[in-house]
Amino acid sequence: MSPASTVTGLPTVLVINSGSSSLKYQLLVPDTGEVLASGLIEQIGEASGRINHTTGDHKYVEETRIDDHGVALAALQDQFAAYGPNLDEITITAVGHRVVHGGSSFSEPVVIDDAVLAEIEALCPLAPLHNPAAVAGIRAARERFHVPHVAVFDTAFFSGLPEAASTYAIPTELAAQHKIKKYGFHGTSHEYVSRQVATELGVPVADLNVIVFHLGNGASVSAVRGGRAIETSMGLTPLQGLVMGTRCGDIDASIYMYLHNVADLSIAEIDTLLNKQSGLKGLCGDNDFRAIDQRIRRGDTAAKRAFEVYVHRLRLYLGSYAFTLGRLDAVAFTAGVGENNPMLRAAATSGLEHFGLHLDEGRNASSTKHARVISTDHSPVKIMVVPTNEELAIARQAEELVERLRP
Ligand code: ADP
């Protein structure tokens, strides 16, 4: 029997997602998905920081200086003390941490001890923007919450990719020496959504071949056969693959050298250019799909072109992943753009009736928030919208692991 929260009578998990200048948290009940509180601490390390704390229907906003992740965790506890729920009345059974890069070391969630933390830190060269923040967040949280802390890795779902899919065609020894391979990201979301598809269709995961498009500001696609990922679009870093909000996705690797030699940009400048100033933003100046949508409706040609480049790339992946799977049962759209933009979903799947994809325009246009099928009843391939919930997935994985290890 596991310890329980006195508020819900069920185990409760605190999920922490530490970014370099922000920290998101959620206190939730893995069994039911009930969110007891959530928050966002922003502008860590800047002159003035901002804390948003939500519990029930109440939202609280505070401006205060947040020097580092240690101060952020203190602020998090202060929010609970001031606005609730009262952490003294809740037994938090685990803290789940989102960690972006697990390299080849971590293929599943793991309870964090000093050795695990050192290994996550050793992976910082592979994710220089993300893993240092996770390490800082974990350190600070371990000092304040004396319960098991579990790391859930964005790369884990893709750790079993077939070698042919994860191997770059560069000299083998060099790749091995520097750990260069396709790791993939957004794995927690791809795993969660692919399982939700099975639940929604009433089919065992083992019998299902599905392509999941996670289309947020970052965007990735995966091919999942029988619950196991066999392909994904992000690579050594999240820069590869689909056109994204500000990332270019796939390009000729020589563009790096060309920009260096011809445009006289430094490696650091090119890195910033391709990660932060490219993608939809580079093509039309906007990376928010709502703005692009409105501009297209007003006849803006740059926005229309950006949309077409985005859709063209996406359809290339749809086709190649369908062939890689051999048989396709469902295509699922998730995250901000995938869940909310019917125009994109229509453009991505139109004209593919010959391949078994029949979109139902009415269902596609509906804006309900729950998982649903948007293809026709007779469509051989189901087209679906499945809201992702990475916090719930992390909480469930953390709770399951802690429960399994409990004496
Ligand atoms: P991330 O977590 O990667 O920052 P999100 O999953 O929140 O990204 O997705 C952000 C994208 O989703 C933005 O391009 C935004 O315009 C789009 N988006 C969010 N909500 C809506 C909506 N209601 N309608 C259309 N697009 C939306």
Residues whose N, C-alpha, C, O or C-beta is under 5 A from the ligand:
A	BS01	ADP	L215 G216 N217 G218 N287 D288 F289 R290 A335 G336 V337 N340 N341
